[in-house]
C-alpha cells in the first residue's frame, strides 16, 4: 500500500520537503511508517521521542494500523507546549445557544477583529465577554527539542519576527473538541478562537480568544482553558526569526484533554 507522510516545522526543514510518499506492506502501522521515513530521511530519527502522529486528520497512536491511501502527519513539538489546567464551572443551560468562530487566517488581523468576534458570539443573555489577545514579542521562548544548539547561537539577541504554520484539518477538529470541553466544564457555549499563519511582525496579534457567558467567572475560566489547550494540543508551529536564522519553539503536543494526558 502507498501512504502519504506530511512533515512540519523542523522535520520539514530536515527532510527538505513537506510530503513523502511511502510504500509499505499490508498490515503496517504508523510506527512502521516512521521507521521507513527515518530510513529515507535519517536526520529526523532523533526526534522520535517528541513526535506525535495524526492519521487522516485525527491524533492516533503509533500502533494504529494503516490502509492504502492514508495520510500520516508527523507532529513535532508545537508552539505552546503541554500546558495543563482545569477549573470547575457552572452547568450549561439546555436552551443556551451554541455560537463558535474557529478560524485560521493568513492575513493580518484588523484592529477591529476582537470587537467583531465579541459581537458575533455574545448574546443578550451574556453579561461577560472576555477577550484575550496574544501578541508577538521580542524575547525568545523555549526552543523545541533538537533546537537547543540553534537557540544558543542566537542567545542574547532579540526576536525580529515570528512565523506560524499549521495542520489545518486537525487544528479545526481539535478546536471543536476544546470548545466542547469549554461548554461541558464551564457552561460556556459561545467561543471564538482565531489564529494567524505565516509571517507575523513584532507587536502584532497572533491569536485572539473570545468567551461570552452570563457571568464573568465562567467567561474568564473558558477563555483561559481555550488558550491553554490551544497552546498544548493544537498543531500550530512557531519559528522565532533572527537576523541570520530561526528557532522552532515548543514542546511535544498533548494529544487529548488535560485529564487523559495521552501520548
C-alpha positions as CSV (number, residue, x, y, z in Angstrom):
1,X,0.0,0.0,0.0
2,X,1.0,3.6,-0.5
3,X,0.6,6.3,2.1
4,X,1.4,10.0,2.3
5,X,3.5,11.4,5.1
6,X,3.3,15.2,5.8
7,X,6.1,17.0,7.6
8,X,6.1,20.2,9.5
9,X,8.4,22.8,11.1
10,X,11.8,21.4,11.9
11,X,11.1,18.0,10.3
12,X,10.1,19.7,7.1
13,X,13.4,21.5,7.1
14,X,15.4,18.4,7.8
15,X,13.7,16.5,5.1
16,X,13.7,19.4,2.6
17,X,10.1,18.6,1.6
18,X,6.6,18.9,3.0
19,X,5.5,15.4,1.8
20,X,6.9,12.0,1.3
21,X,5.2,9.0,-0.3
22,X,5.9,5.6,1.3
23,X,5.2,2.1,0.0
24,X,4.5,-0.2,2.9
25,X,3.4,-3.8,3.3
26,X,-0.2,-4.7,4.2
27,X,-0.8,-4.5,7.9
28,X,1.8,-1.8,8.5
29,X,1.3,0.6,11.4
30,X,2.2,4.3,11.9
31,X,5.3,3.1,13.7
32,X,6.3,1.2,10.6
33,X,5.7,4.3,8.6
34,X,8.0,6.3,10.9
35,X,10.7,3.6,10.6
36,X,10.5,3.8,6.8
37,X,10.6,7.6,6.9
38,X,13.6,7.6,9.2
39,X,15.4,5.2,6.9
40,X,14.8,7.5,4.0
41,X,15.5,10.7,6.0
42,X,17.9,9.7,8.8
43,X,18.1,13.3,10.2
44,X,14.5,13.0,11.6
45,X,15.2,9.8,13.6
46,X,16.5,11.6,16.7
47,X,13.2,13.5,17.1
48,X,11.0,10.4,17.6
49,X,10.5,10.8,21.4
50,X,9.0,14.2,20.8
51,X,6.8,13.4,17.8
52,X,3.1,12.7,17.9
53,X,1.0,11.4,14.9
54,X,-2.2,12.1,13.2
55,X,-3.9,9.7,10.8
56,X,-6.3,11.2,8.3
57,X,-6.8,14.3,10.4
58,X,-7.1,12.8,13.9
59,X,-4.5,12.2,16.5
60,X,-3.6,8.5,16.6
61,X,-1.1,6.2,18.5
62,X,1.9,4.8,16.8
63,X,0.3,1.3,16.9
64,X,-2.6,2.4,14.7
65,X,-2.9,0.3,11.6
66,X,-2.7,1.9,8.1
67,X,-4.7,1.4,4.9
68,X,-3.8,2.2,1.3
69,X,-4.2,6.0,0.7
70,X,-3.9,7.1,4.3
71,X,-2.3,10.4,5.2
72,X,0.0,10.5,8.2
73,X,1.0,13.8,9.8
74,X,4.2,13.7,11.9
75,X,3.7,16.4,14.5
76,X,6.9,17.8,16.1
77,X,6.7,19.9,19.2
78,X,4.0,22.6,18.9
79,X,4.3,26.3,19.7
80,X,3.0,26.3,23.2
81,X,3.9,23.1,24.8
82,X,1.9,20.8,27.1
83,X,0.2,23.2,29.4
84,X,-2.3,21.9,31.9
85,X,-5.2,23.5,33.7
86,X,-8.8,22.7,34.8
87,X,-11.3,24.6,36.7
88,X,-14.8,23.9,37.9
89,X,-17.6,25.8,36.1
90,X,-21.4,26.1,36.2
91,X,-23.6,23.7,34.3
92,X,-24.8,24.7,30.8
93,X,-28.4,25.7,30.4
94,X,-30.2,23.4,28.0
95,X,-31.6,26.1,25.7
96,X,-28.4,28.2,25.7
97,X,-27.4,28.8,22.1
98,X,-24.0,27.4,20.8
99,X,-22.1,30.0,18.8
100,X,-18.5,29.4,17.6
101,X,-15.9,31.1,15.4
102,X,-12.8,28.9,15.0
103,X,-10.5,30.2,12.2
104,X,-7.0,30.2,10.8
105,X,-6.1,33.4,9.0
106,X,-3.1,34.2,6.8
107,X,-3.8,37.9,6.7
108,X,-3.0,40.5,9.5
109,X,-5.9,40.9,11.9
110,X,-7.8,44.2,11.5
111,X,-7.8,46.4,14.7
112,X,-11.5,45.8,15.0
113,X,-11.3,42.0,14.9
114,X,-11.6,41.4,18.7
115,X,-14.7,43.6,18.9
116,X,-16.2,41.9,15.8
117,X,-15.7,38.5,17.3
118,X,-17.2,39.6,20.6
119,X,-20.3,41.0,18.8
120,X,-20.5,37.8,16.8
121,X,-20.6,35.3,19.6
122,X,-22.2,37.3,22.5
123,X,-26.0,37.2,23.0
124,X,-28.3,39.5,25.1
125,X,-28.0,36.8,27.9
126,X,-24.3,37.3,28.2
127,X,-23.2,39.7,30.9
128,X,-19.5,39.0,30.4
129,X,-17.2,38.9,27.4
130,X,-13.6,38.1,28.0
131,X,-11.1,38.9,25.2
132,X,-7.6,37.6,25.2
133,X,-5.1,38.8,22.5
134,X,-1.8,37.2,22.2
135,X,0.9,39.3,20.5
136,X,4.3,38.5,19.2
137,X,7.2,39.6,21.4
138,X,10.9,40.2,21.0
139,X,12.0,38.0,23.9
140,X,12.7,34.4,22.8
141,X,10.7,31.4,24.1
142,X,11.7,27.8,25.0
143,X,13.3,26.0,22.0
144,X,11.7,22.8,20.8
145,X,13.7,19.6,21.4
146,X,16.6,19.5,18.9
147,X,16.7,23.3,18.5
148,X,18.9,23.9,21.6
149,X,22.1,24.5,19.6
150,X,20.5,26.9,17.3
151,X,18.9,28.7,20.2
152,X,22.3,29.0,21.9
153,X,23.7,30.6,18.7
154,X,21.1,33.4,19.0
155,X,21.3,33.8,22.7
156,X,21.1,37.4,23.8
157,X,19.5,38.6,20.6
158,X,16.1,40.0,20.1
159,X,13.5,38.1,18.0
160,X,12.8,40.1,14.8
161,X,9.5,38.4,13.7
162,X,7.7,35.1,14.0
163,X,6.4,32.6,11.5
164,X,3.5,30.2,12.1
165,X,2.4,27.1,10.1
166,X,-0.5,24.8,10.9
167,X,-2.1,21.4,10.0
168,X,-5.4,23.0,9.1
169,X,-7.7,20.0,9.3
170,X,-6.5,18.8,12.7
171,X,-6.4,22.4,14.0
172,X,-10.1,22.8,13.4
173,X,-11.0,19.4,14.7
174,X,-9.0,20.0,17.9
175,X,-10.6,23.4,18.4
176,X,-14.0,21.9,18.2
177,X,-13.1,19.4,20.9
178,X,-11.7,22.2,23.1
179,X,-14.9,24.2,22.5
180,X,-16.9,21.1,23.6
181,X,-14.8,20.9,26.8
182,X,-15.5,24.6,27.5
183,X,-19.2,24.0,27.2
184,X,-19.1,20.9,29.4
185,X,-16.8,22.3,32.1
186,X,-17.8,25.9,32.4
187,X,-21.3,26.1,30.8
188,X,-19.8,28.5,28.2
189,X,-21.2,27.8,24.7
190,X,-20.1,30.9,22.9
191,X,-16.4,31.0,21.9
192,X,-14.2,32.4,19.2
193,X,-10.6,31.4,18.5
194,X,-8.7,32.9,15.6
195,X,-5.0,32.3,14.9
196,X,-2.6,33.7,12.4
197,X,-0.5,31.7,10.0
198,X,2.5,32.9,8.0
199,X,4.8,35.8,9.0
200,X,3.7,38.0,11.9
201,X,5.8,41.1,12.7
202,X,6.6,42.0,16.3
203,X,3.8,43.6,18.3
204,X,1.0,42.2,16.1
205,X,-1.7,39.8,17.3
206,X,-1.2,36.2,16.5
207,X,-4.2,34.8,18.4
208,X,-7.5,36.1,19.7
209,X,-9.7,34.2,22.1
210,X,-13.2,35.4,23.0
211,X,-15.5,33.8,25.5
212,X,-19.0,35.1,26.2
213,X,-21.1,33.9,29.2
214,X,-23.8,35.2,31.6
215,X,-21.2,35.5,34.4
216,X,-17.6,36.7,34.5
217,X,-16.1,33.7,36.4
218,X,-17.2,31.3,33.7
219,X,-16.1,33.6,30.9
220,X,-12.6,34.0,32.4
221,X,-12.2,30.3,33.0
222,X,-13.4,29.4,29.5
223,X,-11.0,31.8,27.8
224,X,-8.1,30.6,29.9
225,X,-8.9,26.9,29.1
226,X,-9.3,27.6,25.4
227,X,-6.0,29.5,25.2
228,X,-4.0,26.9,27.3
229,X,-5.4,24.0,25.4
230,X,-4.7,25.6,22.1
231,X,-1.1,26.0,23.1
232,X,-0.9,22.4,24.4
233,X,-2.8,20.5,21.8
234,X,-3.4,22.3,18.6
235,X,-0.9,21.6,15.8
236,X,0.4,25.1,15.2
237,X,4.2,25.6,14.9
238,X,6.1,28.8,15.7
239,X,9.5,29.8,14.5
240,X,11.3,32.8,16.0
241,X,13.2,34.6,13.3
242,X,16.5,36.4,13.9
243,X,18.8,38.3,11.5
244,X,20.6,35.2,10.4
245,X,18.4,32.2,11.2
246,X,15.4,30.9,13.1
247,X,14.5,28.7,16.0
248,X,11.4,26.5,16.3
249,X,9.7,26.9,19.7
250,X,7.6,24.5,21.8
251,X,7.2,21.1,23.4
252,X,5.6,17.8,22.4
253,X,1.9,18.0,21.7
254,X,-0.6,16.7,24.2
255,X,-3.0,14.6,22.1
256,X,-6.0,14.7,24.4
257,X,-7.6,16.7,27.2
258,X,-5.8,17.6,30.4
259,X,-7.3,14.7,32.4
260,X,-6.2,12.0,29.9
261,X,-2.6,13.0,29.1
262,X,-2.4,10.6,26.2
263,X,0.9,10.3,24.5
